Amino acid sequence: MNPPLLDRAAIVELMPYGPDFLWVDEVLEQDGDRRIVTNKHYLANASIVRDHTPAGVTLVPGVILIEQAAQSALLLGLRSGHVASGKAAFLGRVKADFLAPVVCPAKVEVDLVVSVLRAEAIGFAAKLKSDLQLCAHIAGVCVLVDAPAPSI
Amino acid sequence: MIKRPCSIAEMSESDLIAKITGFVAEAANRSTEGVGPDMNVFEEVGVDSIGIVMVYVEMSMDFGIPEPSPAADLRAIDTITKLAAYARSFAT
């Protein structure tokens, strides 16, 4: 297996999120500004996962899978230079089909294609696999805006 | 939701229009009832700037067609009939 193109430490440097809100661990593949493959390892003892289903098996929340896909789109935009630093991305529209539960521990791989690339928005479609099993289809639109100034 | 692209060349015009009408109505958060092929999708149907991007994402997934060139204004293609003609222009 090839080493990742980007590891978590490098992704933390690139992305506008703190480590506790980063849902991408590695970039595995990238084709220009149109496709990226990323992954995330979900551990059963992570609080957001553990507290999602405290009485049963630990399942990754679907909303986190959506965020993983959206962050993958932003990462592609940043790495390809389409998204300049200083821009913020907000998820403006999303459509998701969840096909199988993601039981922790799990490695979720996102294979994302950007089908619309504009100055003000990125439209994407992604297939998510959990340990090689297709678990979700997610499509959406990330809206790019000037990052708000930090509050003081 | 994400399907293998279907061949536009094999679709009837009415099927193509119906498919795109579904995308447009969903992008405007309304039913397809009352949405006509020659209505302005922005001013009359209610698609916003985010919704039209989603329409092209859906057309890319379903028909395997590319978005308009980056220099093109996405509001220039402003009816379902024109969206169908755009999609049809990639039929092989």
gemmi code that builds the backbone of each chain (N, CA, C; Angstrom):
import gemmi

chains = {
    "A": [
        ("MET", (0.853, -1.205, 0.000), (0.000, 0.000, 0.000), (0.887, 1.253, 0.000)),
        ("ASN", (0.509, 2.217, -0.809), (1.287, 3.451, -0.873), (1.097, 4.283, 0.383)),
        ("PRO", (2.116, 5.031, 0.780), (1.947, 5.917, 1.943), (0.947, 7.021, 1.595)),
        ("PRO", (0.279, 7.583, 2.610), (-0.681, 8.657, 2.315), (0.013, 9.885, 1.729)),
        ("LEU", (-0.724, 10.630, 0.928), (-0.181, 11.880, 0.386), (-0.044, 12.924, 1.487)),
        ("LEU", (-0.935, 12.832, 2.467), (-0.954, 13.800, 3.566), (-1.390, 13.071, 4.835)),
        ("ASP", (-0.672, 13.311, 5.921), (-1.083, 12.684, 7.179), (-1.855, 13.696, 8.032)),
        ("ARG", (-2.310, 13.239, 9.173), (-3.193, 14.073, 10.000), (-2.517, 15.369, 10.449)),
        ("ALA", (-1.240, 15.282, 10.796), (-0.548, 16.486, 11.259), (-0.520, 17.550, 10.158)),
        ("ALA", (-0.278, 17.122, 8.937), (-0.243, 18.078, 7.820), (-1.638, 18.615, 7.521)),
        ("ILE", (-2.653, 17.754, 7.709), (-4.027, 18.193, 7.449), (-4.461, 19.234, 8.487)),
        ("VAL", (-4.068, 19.036, 9.734), (-4.382, 20.021, 10.784), (-3.817, 21.390, 10.407)),
        ("GLU", (-2.615, 21.385, 9.848), (-1.978, 22.645, 9.443), (-2.752, 23.347, 8.334)),
        ("LEU", (-3.332, 22.535, 7.462), (-3.976, 23.075, 6.257), (-5.410, 23.533, 6.498)),
        ("MET", (-6.101, 22.811, 7.359), (-7.539, 23.039, 7.512), (-7.842, 24.095, 8.574)),
        ("PRO", (-9.003, 24.745, 8.449), (-9.341, 25.812, 9.407), (-9.974, 25.287, 10.698)),
        ("TYR", (-9.873, 23.997, 10.961), (-10.515, 23.424, 12.142), (-9.476, 23.027, 13.184)),
        ("GLY", (-9.901, 22.981, 14.423), (-9.068, 22.410, 15.463), (-9.101, 20.901, 15.363)),
        ("PRO", (-8.154, 20.235, 16.027), (-8.061, 18.776, 15.883), (-9.304, 18.030, 16.329)),
        ("ASP", (-10.060, 18.581, 17.278), (-11.249, 17.871, 17.736), (-12.413, 17.972, 16.752)),
        ("PHE", (-12.298, 18.841, 15.764), (-13.356, 18.907, 14.757), (-12.801, 18.598, 13.371)),
        ("LEU", (-11.809, 17.758, 13.334), (-11.227, 17.352, 12.063), (-11.633, 15.907, 11.801)),
        ("TRP", (-12.309, 15.670, 10.697), (-12.858, 14.345, 10.402), (-12.178, 13.707, 9.203)),
        ("VAL", (-10.951, 14.102, 8.958), (-10.127, 13.458, 7.925), (-8.763, 13.174, 8.550)),
        ("ASP", (-8.311, 11.930, 8.439), (-7.000, 11.551, 8.978), (-5.907, 11.558, 7.927)),
        ("GLU", (-6.250, 11.120, 6.725), (-5.231, 10.982, 5.682), (-5.820, 11.293, 4.310)),
        ("VAL", (-4.977, 11.833, 3.449), (-5.312, 11.924, 2.022), (-4.576, 10.784, 1.327)),
        ("LEU", (-5.335, 9.926, 0.664), (-4.734, 8.745, 0.034), (-4.445, 8.964, -1.446)),
        ("GLU", (-5.362, 9.667, -2.121), (-5.199, 9.915, -3.558), (-5.744, 11.289, -3.882)),
        ("GLN", (-5.221, 11.880, -4.961), (-5.780, 13.133, -5.466), (-5.546, 13.207, -6.963)),
        ("ASP", (-6.610, 13.553, -7.697), (-6.489, 13.779, -9.137), (-6.821, 15.242, -9.398)),
        ("GLY", (-5.795, 16.061, -9.519), (-5.990, 17.480, -9.824), (-6.945, 18.146, -8.853)),
        ("ASP", (-7.897, 18.899, -9.408), (-8.850, 19.606, -8.549), (-10.224, 18.952, -8.578)),
        ("ARG", (-10.292, 17.687, -9.069), (-11.608, 17.070, -9.266), (-11.875, 15.826, -8.434)),
        ("ARG", (-10.848, 15.204, -7.876), (-11.112, 13.963, -7.111), (-10.121, 13.833, -5.977)),
        ("ILE", (-10.637, 13.329, -4.857), (-9.772, 13.079, -3.702), (-10.285, 11.833, -2.977)),
        ("VAL", (-9.361, 11.081, -2.421), (-9.714, 9.927, -1.584), (-9.080, 10.154, -0.219)),
        ("THR", (-9.916, 10.112, 0.805), (-9.424, 10.360, 2.172), (-9.930, 9.236, 3.074)),
        ("ASN", (-9.395, 9.204, 4.286), (-9.972, 8.267, 5.252), (-9.958, 8.854, 6.656)),
        ("LYS", (-10.698, 8.175, 7.509), (-10.786, 8.565, 8.916), (-10.960, 7.289, 9.739)),
        ("HIS", (-10.181, 7.171, 10.778), (-10.306, 6.033, 11.691), (-11.195, 6.451, 12.860)),
        ("TYR", (-12.282, 5.748, 13.032), (-13.193, 6.031, 14.144), (-12.960, 5.002, 15.246)),
        ("LEU", (-12.643, 5.503, 16.416), (-12.393, 4.628, 17.560), (-13.634, 4.579, 18.445)),
        ("ALA", (-13.880, 3.447, 19.038), (-15.089, 3.265, 19.847), (-15.070, 4.125, 21.108)),
        ("ASN", (-13.880, 4.533, 21.542), (-13.828, 5.309, 22.783), (-13.831, 6.824, 22.551)),
        ("ALA", (-13.953, 7.264, 21.297), (-14.080, 8.705, 21.045), (-15.426, 9.165, 21.616)),
        ("SER", (-15.428, 10.260, 22.363), (-16.632, 10.628, 23.119), (-17.845, 10.856, 22.227)),
        ("ILE", (-17.642, 11.496, 21.070), (-18.806, 11.813, 20.222), (-19.425, 10.544, 19.643)),
        ("VAL", (-18.613, 9.537, 19.456), (-19.109, 8.256, 18.960), (-19.713, 7.460, 20.103)),
        ("ARG", (-19.000, 7.410, 21.213), (-19.468, 6.641, 22.377), (-20.814, 7.159, 22.863)),
        ("ASP", (-20.963, 8.481, 22.909), (-22.183, 9.072, 23.450), (-23.333, 9.109, 22.435)),
        ("HIS", (-23.059, 8.762, 21.213), (-24.118, 8.686, 20.201), (-25.073, 7.541, 20.546)),
        ("THR", (-24.518, 6.427, 20.950), (-25.337, 5.256, 21.317), (-24.781, 4.674, 22.621)),
        ("PRO", (-25.011, 5.373, 23.742), (-24.354, 4.966, 24.993), (-24.755, 3.585, 25.477)),
        ("ALA", (-25.936, 3.116, 25.063), (-26.391, 1.837, 25.605), (-26.146, 0.668, 24.655)),
        ("GLY", (-25.693, 0.939, 23.472), (-25.581, -0.170, 22.521), (-24.237, -0.186, 21.823)),
        ("VAL", (-24.231, -0.725, 20.609), (-22.991, -0.741, 19.848), (-22.636, 0.693, 19.463)),
        ("THR", (-21.384, 0.956, 19.280), (-20.959, 2.314, 18.957), (-21.034, 2.528, 17.444)),
        ("LEU", (-21.922, 3.434, 17.058), (-22.138, 3.748, 15.642), (-21.677, 5.172, 15.360)),
        ("VAL", (-21.044, 5.360, 14.231), (-20.649, 6.710, 13.828), (-21.902, 7.471, 13.402)),
        ("PRO", (-22.152, 8.663, 13.956), (-23.332, 9.437, 13.548), (-23.271, 9.799, 12.060)),
        ("GLY", (-24.416, 9.700, 11.404), (-24.462, 10.044, 9.981), (-24.018, 11.470, 9.714)),
        ("VAL", (-24.332, 12.366, 10.627), (-23.966, 13.768, 10.421), (-22.440, 13.942, 10.415)),
        ("ILE", (-21.755, 13.064, 11.122), (-20.291, 13.129, 11.109), (-19.756, 12.630, 9.764)),
        ("LEU", (-20.435, 11.638, 9.195), (-20.020, 11.160, 7.870), (-20.222, 12.260, 6.827)),
        ("ILE", (-21.309, 13.009, 6.972), (-21.536, 14.152, 6.069), (-20.403, 15.162, 6.228)),
        ("GLU", (-20.030, 15.446, 7.467), (-18.952, 16.400, 7.715), (-17.630, 15.878, 7.144)),
        ("GLN", (-17.406, 14.577, 7.265), (-16.178, 13.991, 6.698), (-16.121, 14.223, 5.186)),
        ("ALA", (-17.260, 14.020, 4.513), (-17.293, 14.249, 3.068), (-17.065, 15.731, 2.745)),
        ("ALA", (-17.736, 16.610, 3.482), (-17.597, 18.047, 3.215), (-16.163, 18.515, 3.485)),
        ("GLN", (-15.556, 18.007, 4.555), (-14.172, 18.401, 4.839), (-13.220, 17.862, 3.768)),
        ("SER", (-13.549, 16.719, 3.196), (-12.725, 16.179, 2.109), (-12.798, 17.098, 0.887)),
        ("ALA", (-14.005, 17.624, 0.622), (-14.161, 18.561, -0.501), (-13.352, 19.829, -0.260)),
        ("LEU", (-13.420, 20.337, 0.964), (-12.650, 21.546, 1.290), (-11.149, 21.273, 1.174)),
        ("LEU", (-10.736, 20.115, 1.659), (-9.318, 19.752, 1.591), (-8.832, 19.717, 0.144)),
        ("LEU", (-9.659, 19.157, -0.737), (-9.297, 19.131, -2.157), (-9.179, 20.558, -2.695)),
        ("GLY", (-10.125, 21.403, -2.312), (-10.069, 22.797, -2.757), (-8.823, 23.508, -2.277)),
        ("LEU", (-8.451, 23.262, -1.043), (-7.255, 23.897, -0.485), (-5.989, 23.360, -1.148)),
        ("ARG", (-5.924, 22.044, -1.319), (-4.720, 21.439, -1.899), (-4.550, 21.798, -3.374)),
        ("SER", (-5.663, 21.977, -4.073), (-5.569, 22.291, -5.503), (-5.384, 23.787, -5.742)),
        ("GLY", (-5.533, 24.582, -4.680), (-5.387, 26.024, -4.824), (-6.675, 26.722, -5.216)),
        ("HIS", (-7.766, 25.960, -5.393), (-9.039, 26.606, -5.745), (-9.569, 27.442, -4.583)),
        ("VAL", (-9.354, 26.956, -3.390), (-9.793, 27.697, -2.199), (-8.574, 28.383, -1.590)),
        ("ALA", (-8.614, 29.697, -1.570), (-7.496, 30.444, -1.006), (-7.581, 30.414, 0.518)),
        ("SER", (-6.427, 30.494, 1.151), (-6.465, 30.594, 2.607), (-7.170, 31.909, 2.956)),
        ("GLY", (-7.878, 31.910, 4.042), (-8.673, 33.080, 4.386), (-10.121, 32.924, 3.974)),
        ("LYS", (-10.398, 31.885, 3.209), (-11.789, 31.583, 2.848), (-12.372, 30.596, 3.856)),
        ("ALA", (-13.637, 30.732, 4.116), (-14.336, 29.772, 4.959), (-15.333, 29.025, 4.088)),
        ("ALA", (-15.589, 27.775, 4.437), (-16.538, 26.957, 3.681), (-17.688, 26.557, 4.581)),
        ("PHE", (-18.889, 26.719, 4.063), (-20.081, 26.294, 4.798), (-20.864, 25.326, 3.917)),
        ("LEU", (-21.416, 24.313, 4.548), (-22.208, 23.342, 3.801), (-23.575, 23.958, 3.521)),
        ("GLY", (-23.826, 24.247, 2.244), (-25.056, 24.944, 1.891), (-26.204, 24.017, 1.545)),
        ("ARG", (-25.901, 22.839, 1.052), (-26.933, 21.878, 0.660), (-26.334, 20.491, 0.770)),
        ("VAL", (-27.111, 19.533, 1.216), (-26.592, 18.171, 1.296), (-27.711, 17.177, 1.049)),
        ("LYS", (-27.336, 16.062, 0.454), (-28.273, 14.977, 0.190), (-27.516, 13.690, 0.528)),
        ("ALA", (-28.084, 12.901, 1.418), (-27.336, 11.729, 1.883), (-28.210, 10.487, 1.884)),
        ("ASP", (-27.634, 9.392, 1.460), (-28.253, 8.069, 1.593), (-27.310, 7.233, 2.449)),
        ("PHE", (-27.819, 6.722, 3.560), (-27.001, 5.864, 4.411), (-27.409, 4.421, 4.138)),
        ("LEU", (-26.454, 3.627, 3.752), (-26.744, 2.279, 3.258), (-26.437, 1.190, 4.276)),
        ("ALA", (-25.533, 1.488, 5.193), (-25.162, 0.500, 6.208), (-24.615, 1.244, 7.422)),
        ("PRO", (-24.882, 0.738, 8.623), (-24.340, 1.400, 9.810), (-22.820, 1.245, 9.874)),
        ("VAL", (-22.177, 2.258, 10.412), (-20.722, 2.193, 10.586), (-20.453, 1.889, 12.059)),
        ("VAL", (-20.036, 0.675, 12.313), (-19.801, 0.207, 13.680), (-18.323, 0.381, 14.011)),
        ("CYS", (-18.075, 1.014, 15.160), (-16.693, 1.252, 15.581), (-16.082, 0.016, 16.228)),
        ("PRO", (-14.781, -0.137, 16.116), (-13.868, 0.726, 15.375), (-14.013, 0.499, 13.875)),
        ("ALA", (-13.813, 1.588, 13.125), (-13.979, 1.477, 11.677), (-13.074, 2.480, 10.973)),
        ("LYS", (-12.679, 2.114, 9.787), (-11.970, 3.052, 8.921), (-12.916, 3.398, 7.781)),
        ("VAL", (-13.271, 4.674, 7.678), (-14.195, 5.111, 6.624), (-13.408, 5.854, 5.552)),
        ("GLU", (-13.539, 5.350, 4.334), (-12.854, 5.964, 3.198), (-13.858, 6.760, 2.368)),
        ("VAL", (-13.492, 7.967, 2.017), (-14.325, 8.833, 1.178), (-13.679, 8.944, -0.201)),
        ("ASP", (-14.424, 8.600, -1.232), (-13.967, 8.793, -2.615), (-14.872, 9.874, -3.205)),
        ("LEU", (-14.329, 11.070, -3.333), (-15.147, 12.254, -3.639), (-14.772, 12.850, -4.991)),
        ("VAL", (-15.783, 13.143, -5.772), (-15.594, 13.792, -7.076), (-16.260, 15.162, -7.033)),
        ("VAL", (-15.528, 16.160, -7.442), (-16.103, 17.505, -7.559), (-16.685, 17.652, -8.953)),
        ("SER", (-17.985, 17.892, -9.017), (-18.603, 18.025, -10.339), (-18.885, 19.472, -10.704)),
        ("VAL", (-18.907, 20.350, -9.727), (-19.084, 21.777, -10.008), (-18.044, 22.551, -9.194)),
        ("LEU", (-17.250, 23.329, -9.900), (-16.177, 24.079, -9.239), (-16.292, 25.533, -9.656)),
        ("ARG", (-16.793, 26.362, -8.770), (-16.968, 27.787, -9.066), (-16.239, 28.589, -7.984)),
        ("ALA", (-16.068, 29.877, -8.258), (-15.376, 30.726, -7.283), (-16.117, 30.761, -5.958)),
        ("GLU", (-17.452, 30.612, -6.019), (-18.230, 30.779, -4.811), (-18.760, 29.470, -4.242)),
        ("ALA", (-18.500, 28.355, -4.908), (-19.082, 27.098, -4.425), (-18.380, 25.880, -5.020)),
        ("ILE", (-18.439, 24.792, -4.255), (-17.940, 23.496, -4.728), (-19.095, 22.501, -4.618)),
        ("GLY", (-19.464, 21.892, -5.737), (-20.491, 20.856, -5.718), (-19.828, 19.490, -5.824)),
        ("PHE", (-20.194, 18.577, -4.956), (-19.483, 17.302, -4.901), (-20.439, 16.118, -4.741)),
        ("ALA", (-19.911, 14.941, -5.079), (-20.608, 13.681, -4.813), (-19.570, 12.700, -4.294)),
        ("ALA", (-19.941, 11.960, -3.257), (-18.957, 11.075, -2.624), (-19.564, 9.713, -2.319)),
        ("LYS", (-18.722, 8.700, -2.457), (-19.067, 7.353, -1.996), (-18.245, 7.092, -0.741)),
        ("LEU", (-18.888, 6.598, 0.295), (-18.183, 6.291, 1.532), (-18.193, 4.784, 1.758)),
        ("LYS", (-17.036, 4.258, 2.097), (-16.924, 2.837, 2.398), (-16.385, 2.677, 3.811)),
        ("SER", (-16.989, 1.751, 4.539), (-16.499, 1.412, 5.868), (-15.873, 0.034, 5.778)),
        ("ASP", (-14.578, -0.016, 5.978), (-13.856, -1.283, 5.841), (-14.267, -2.005, 4.553)),
        ("LEU", (-14.231, -1.236, 3.467), (-14.465, -1.703, 2.081), (-15.936, -1.941, 1.732)),
        ("GLN", (-16.850, -1.786, 2.709), (-18.277, -1.948, 2.392), (-18.901, -0.565, 2.165)),
        ("LEU", (-19.642, -0.433, 1.060), (-20.295, 0.843, 0.773), (-21.282, 1.182, 1.889)),
        ("CYS", (-21.123, 2.345, 2.504), (-22.003, 2.677, 3.632), (-22.810, 3.964, 3.407)),
        ("ALA", (-22.407, 4.818, 2.485), (-23.185, 6.054, 2.262), (-22.841, 6.677, 0.914)),
        ("HIS", (-23.836, 7.356, 0.385), (-23.654, 8.250, -0.759), (-23.995, 9.651, -0.271)),
        ("ILE", (-23.111, 10.580, -0.484), (-23.366, 11.944, -0.012), (-23.032, 12.926, -1.130)),
        ("ALA", (-23.969, 13.799, -1.424), (-23.729, 14.863, -2.402), (-24.054, 16.190, -1.739)),
        ("GLY", (-23.364, 17.224, -2.138), (-23.645, 18.501, -1.496), (-22.961, 19.671, -2.170)),
        ("VAL", (-23.171, 20.833, -1.572), (-22.587, 22.077, -2.064), (-21.927, 22.794, -0.900)),
        ("CYS", (-20.621, 23.020, -1.010), (-19.911, 23.853, -0.036), (-19.871, 25.277, -0.588)),
        ("VAL", (-20.306, 26.213, 0.210), (-20.310, 27.617, -0.191), (-19.057, 28.281, 0.372)),
        ("LEU", (-18.346, 29.004, -0.487), (-17.092, 29.632, -0.080), (-17.319, 31.122, 0.165)),
        ("VAL", (-16.927, 31.569, 1.324), (-17.081, 32.989, 1.665), (-15.797, 33.469, 2.334)),
        ("ASP", (-15.638, 34.787, 2.396), (-14.504, 35.316, 3.146), (-14.664, 34.934, 4.610)),
        ("ALA", (-13.581, 34.464, 5.196), (-13.650, 34.019, 6.589), (-13.995, 35.191, 7.489)),
        ("PRO", (-14.931, 34.996, 8.409), (-15.249, 36.074, 9.343), (-14.064, 36.355, 10.244)),
        ("ALA", (-13.906, 37.602, 10.608), (-12.808, 37.957, 11.507), (-13.043, 37.311, 12.865)),
        ("PRO", (-11.986, 36.872, 13.531), (-12.173, 36.268, 14.846), (-12.719, 37.286, 15.838)),
        ("SER", (-13.605, 36.809, 16.703), (-14.147, 37.722, 17.717), (-13.120, 37.952, 18.813)),
        ("ILE", (-13.185, 39.124, 19.424), (-12.228, 39.440, 20.497), (-13.010, 39.844, 21.735)),
    ],
    "B": [
        ("MET", (-28.856, 7.011, -4.465), (-28.820, 8.379, -4.934), (-27.779, 8.552, -6.031)),
        ("ILE", (-26.530, 8.116, -5.761), (-25.514, 8.239, -6.785), (-25.608, 6.997, -7.664)),
        ("LYS", (-25.995, 7.209, -8.908), (-26.225, 6.071, -9.786), (-25.212, 6.083, -10.904)),
        ("ARG", (-25.167, 4.968, -11.592), (-24.329, 4.942, -12.776), (-24.983, 5.872, -13.788)),
        ("PRO", (-24.198, 6.742, -14.429), (-24.819, 7.658, -15.387), (-25.593, 6.904, -16.454)),
        ("CYS", (-26.795, 7.409, -16.764), (-27.580, 6.778, -17.810), (-27.304, 7.491, -19.125)),
        ("SER", (-27.623, 6.820, -20.205), (-27.356, 7.382, -21.518), (-28.462, 8.360, -21.893)),
        ("ILE", (-28.089, 9.610, -22.063), (-29.085, 10.616, -22.451), (-29.628, 10.299, -23.837)),
        ("ALA", (-28.756, 9.755, -24.684), (-29.172, 9.466, -26.057), (-30.350, 8.496, -26.098)),
        ("GLU", (-30.424, 7.627, -25.083), (-31.496, 6.630, -25.076), (-32.745, 7.123, -24.355)),
        ("MET", (-32.684, 8.292, -23.747), (-33.844, 8.816, -23.012), (-34.760, 9.578, -23.951)),
        ("SER", (-36.062, 9.418, -23.729), (-37.001, 10.245, -24.488), (-36.937, 11.676, -23.949)),
        ("GLU", (-37.390, 12.608, -24.771), (-37.363, 14.000, -24.346), (-38.227, 14.189, -23.096)),
        ("SER", (-39.373, 13.516, -23.059), (-40.264, 13.691, -21.899), (-39.637, 13.108, -20.628)),
        ("ASP", (-38.924, 11.988, -20.750), (-38.249, 11.417, -19.582), (-37.137, 12.343, -19.088)),
        ("LEU", (-36.408, 12.903, -20.041), (-35.315, 13.813, -19.675), (-35.863, 15.053, -18.967)),
        ("ILE", (-36.928, 15.620, -19.548), (-37.548, 16.802, -18.935), (-38.079, 16.458, -17.538)),
        ("ALA", (-38.680, 15.288, -17.399), (-39.227, 14.892, -16.094), (-38.112, 14.734, -15.061)),
        ("LYS", (-37.014, 14.142, -15.491), (-35.881, 13.936, -14.582), (-35.334, 15.288, -14.103)),
        ("ILE", (-35.130, 16.193, -15.035), (-34.549, 17.492, -14.671), (-35.557, 18.311, -13.860)),
        ("THR", (-36.820, 18.161, -14.182), (-37.849, 18.853, -13.389), (-37.747, 18.418, -11.922)),
        ("GLY", (-37.491, 17.133, -11.704), (-37.314, 16.639, -10.337), (-36.127, 17.287, -9.644)),
        ("PHE", (-35.023, 17.400, -10.357), (-33.829, 18.035, -9.771), (-34.115, 19.490, -9.412)),
        ("VAL", (-34.768, 20.180, -10.342), (-35.027, 21.615, -10.152), (-36.004, 21.835, -8.994)),
        ("ALA", (-37.058, 21.033, -8.966), (-38.046, 21.196, -7.885), (-37.413, 20.925, -6.525)),
        ("GLU", (-36.605, 19.883, -6.456), (-35.941, 19.559, -5.189), (-34.994, 20.690, -4.782)),
        ("ALA", (-34.303, 21.257, -5.755), (-33.381, 22.359, -5.454), (-34.118, 23.587, -4.930)),
        ("ALA", (-35.375, 23.694, -5.320), (-36.186, 24.823, -4.862), (-37.041, 24.455, -3.644)),
        ("ASN", (-36.843, 23.254, -3.135), (-37.609, 22.773, -1.973), (-39.114, 22.828, -2.207)),
        ("ARG", (-39.531, 22.328, -3.377), (-40.958, 22.277, -3.661), (-41.264, 21.017, -4.459)),
        ("SER", (-42.541, 20.737, -4.639), (-42.906, 19.570, -5.440), (-42.817, 19.944, -6.920)),
        ("THR", (-42.901, 18.916, -7.763), (-42.834, 19.180, -9.205), (-44.152, 19.749, -9.735)),
        ("GLU", (-45.192, 19.665, -8.918), (-46.493, 20.156, -9.354), (-46.414, 21.655, -9.662)),
        ("GLY", (-46.849, 22.012, -10.830), (-46.853, 23.427, -11.201), (-45.531, 23.930, -11.749)),
        ("VAL", (-44.542, 23.038, -11.856), (-43.255, 23.450, -12.423), (-43.259, 23.086, -13.912)),
        ("GLY", (-43.188, 24.092, -14.746), (-43.230, 23.876, -16.195), (-41.860, 23.979, -16.827)),
        ("PRO", (-41.688, 23.339, -17.992), (-40.355, 23.284, -18.620), (-39.824, 24.630, -19.092)),
        ("ASP", (-40.720, 25.582, -19.320), (-40.242, 26.877, -19.812), (-40.342, 27.986, -18.759)),
        ("MET", (-40.598, 27.596, -17.540), (-40.583, 28.596, -16.454), (-39.132, 28.955, -16.125)),
        ("ASN", (-38.910, 30.179, -15.725), (-37.579, 30.586, -15.270), (-37.310, 29.909, -13.920)),
        ("VAL", (-36.277, 29.067, -13.892), (-36.050, 28.265, -12.685), (-35.651, 29.128, -11.482)),
        ("PHE", (-35.104, 30.288, -11.739), (-34.684, 31.154, -10.630), (-35.844, 32.026, -10.152)),
        ("GLU", (-36.426, 32.740, -11.106), (-37.442, 33.728, -10.714), (-38.822, 33.134, -10.501)),
        ("GLU", (-39.142, 32.090, -11.266), (-40.501, 31.534, -11.155), (-40.555, 30.253, -10.313)),
        ("VAL", (-39.510, 29.460, -10.355), (-39.530, 28.199, -9.582), (-38.917, 28.400, -8.192)),
        ("GLY", (-37.916, 29.278, -8.096), (-37.356, 29.576, -6.775), (-36.027, 28.913, -6.464)),
        ("VAL", (-35.304, 28.488, -7.507), (-33.967, 27.916, -7.277), (-33.007, 29.052, -6.925)),
        ("ASP", (-32.209, 28.832, -5.882), (-31.238, 29.879, -5.507), (-29.841, 29.497, -6.018)),
        ("SER", (-28.848, 30.302, -5.661), (-27.501, 30.103, -6.208), (-26.877, 28.793, -5.726)),
        ("ILE", (-27.277, 28.314, -4.568), (-26.779, 27.019, -4.082), (-27.544, 25.892, -4.780)),
        ("GLY", (-28.831, 26.104, -4.928), (-29.663, 25.082, -5.555), (-29.237, 24.763, -6.979)),
        ("ILE", (-28.846, 25.779, -7.738), (-28.479, 25.500, -9.136), (-27.189, 24.678, -9.198)),
        ("VAL", (-26.292, 24.891, -8.220), (-25.085, 24.053, -8.175), (-25.489, 22.602, -7.934)),
        ("MET", (-26.463, 22.413, -7.034), (-26.925, 21.048, -6.741), (-27.580, 20.418, -7.974)),
        ("VAL", (-28.282, 21.221, -8.766), (-28.873, 20.690, -10.010), (-27.780, 20.133, -10.922)),
        ("TYR", (-26.673, 20.884, -11.051), (-25.581, 20.399, -11.915), (-24.868, 19.189, -11.303)),
        ("VAL", (-24.799, 19.127, -9.967), (-24.229, 17.933, -9.324), (-25.103, 16.717, -9.677)),
        ("GLU", (-26.410, 16.891, -9.579), (-27.333, 15.786, -9.890), (-27.224, 15.390, -11.363)),
        ("MET", (-27.138, 16.371, -12.250), (-27.047, 16.051, -13.683), (-25.724, 15.346, -13.977)),
        ("SER", (-24.680, 15.747, -13.272), (-23.396, 15.072, -13.454), (-23.478, 13.622, -13.003)),
        ("MET", (-24.130, 13.391, -11.844), (-24.248, 12.023, -11.320), (-25.120, 11.169, -12.224)),
        ("ASP", (-26.236, 11.731, -12.680), (-27.184, 10.919, -13.445), (-26.814, 10.780, -14.915)),
        ("PHE", (-26.281, 11.833, -15.492), (-26.035, 11.813, -16.931), (-24.546, 11.773, -17.285)),
        ("GLY", (-23.687, 11.980, -16.282), (-22.252, 11.966, -16.551), (-21.773, 13.136, -17.385)),
        ("ILE", (-22.452, 14.270, -17.262), (-22.069, 15.427, -18.087), (-21.295, 16.430, -17.231)),
        ("PRO", (-20.437, 17.224, -17.870), (-19.672, 18.216, -17.113), (-20.487, 19.469, -16.837)),
        ("GLU", (-20.010, 20.251, -15.898), (-20.632, 21.551, -15.625), (-20.312, 22.515, -16.771)),
        ("PRO", (-21.065, 23.602, -16.898), (-20.685, 24.642, -17.862), (-19.293, 25.184, -17.530)),
        ("SER", (-18.631, 25.765, -18.507), (-17.262, 26.239, -18.282), (-17.236, 27.229, -17.115)),
        ("PRO", (-16.099, 27.282, -16.413), (-16.016, 28.151, -15.234), (-16.360, 29.616, -15.527)),
        ("ALA", (-16.124, 30.034, -16.763), (-16.413, 31.430, -17.108), (-17.905, 31.666, -17.321)),
        ("ALA", (-18.643, 30.580, -17.513), (-20.068, 30.738, -17.823), (-20.871, 31.034, -16.559)),
        ("ASP", (-21.873, 31.870, -16.730), (-22.771, 32.194, -15.627), (-23.794, 31.065, -15.497)),
        ("LEU", (-23.877, 30.468, -14.312), (-24.822, 29.354, -14.135), (-26.272, 29.814, -14.291)),
        ("ARG", (-26.510, 31.111, -14.204), (-27.883, 31.610, -14.360), (-28.263, 31.799, -15.824)),
        ("ALA", (-27.301, 31.596, -16.722), (-27.603, 31.811, -18.146), (-28.540, 30.724, -18.681)),
        ("ILE", (-28.406, 29.525, -18.166), (-29.311, 28.448, -18.574), (-30.438, 28.447, -17.545)),
        ("ASP", (-31.578, 29.028, -17.943), (-32.543, 29.409, -16.907), (-33.909, 28.727, -17.012)),
        ("THR", (-34.012, 27.714, -17.880), (-35.265, 26.938, -17.922), (-34.920, 25.455, -17.968)),
        ("ILE", (-35.891, 24.638, -17.645), (-35.689, 23.185, -17.703), (-35.451, 22.742, -19.141)),
        ("THR", (-36.142, 23.349, -20.073), (-35.933, 23.026, -21.485), (-34.482, 23.296, -21.886)),
        ("LYS", (-33.934, 24.427, -21.428), (-32.533, 24.756, -21.765), (-31.563, 23.814, -21.049)),
        ("LEU", (-31.885, 23.432, -19.807), (-31.037, 22.470, -19.098), (-31.028, 21.132, -19.840)),
        ("ALA", (-32.199, 20.733, -20.349), (-32.287, 19.474, -21.106), (-31.463, 19.567, -22.391)),
        ("ALA", (-31.529, 20.716, -23.046), (-30.754, 20.898, -24.286), (-29.260, 20.861, -23.980)),
        ("TYR", (-28.889, 21.462, -22.850), (-27.479, 21.416, -22.436), (-27.045, 19.964, -22.213)),
        ("ALA", (-27.858, 19.212, -21.473), (-27.533, 17.802, -21.215), (-27.476, 17.022, -22.524)),
        ("ARG", (-28.447, 17.284, -23.383), (-28.540, 16.564, -24.664), (-27.322, 16.858, -25.547)),
        ("SER", (-26.714, 18.015, -25.363), (-25.567, 18.367, -26.217), (-24.371, 17.442, -25.971)),
        ("PHE", (-24.413, 16.673, -24.871), (-23.327, 15.729, -24.593), (-23.692, 14.295, -24.987)),
        ("ALA", (-24.891, 14.127, -25.561), (-25.319, 12.774, -25.939), (-24.442, 12.244, -27.063)),
        ("THR", (-24.088, 10.982, -26.944), (-23.244, 10.401, -28.006), (-24.030, 9.329, -28.763)),
    ],
}
model = gemmi.Model(1)
for chain_id, residues in chains.items():
    chain = gemmi.Chain(chain_id)
    for i, (resn, *xyz) in enumerate(residues, 1):
        res = gemmi.Residue()
        res.name, res.seqid = resn, gemmi.SeqId(i, " ")
        for name, pos in zip(("N", "CA", "C"), xyz):
            atom = gemmi.Atom()
            atom.name, atom.element = name, gemmi.Element(name[0])
            atom.pos, atom.b_iso = gemmi.Position(*pos), 0.0
            res.add_atom(atom)
        chain.add_residue(res)
    model.add_chain(chain)
structure = gemmi.Structure()
structure.add_model(model)
structure.setup_entities()
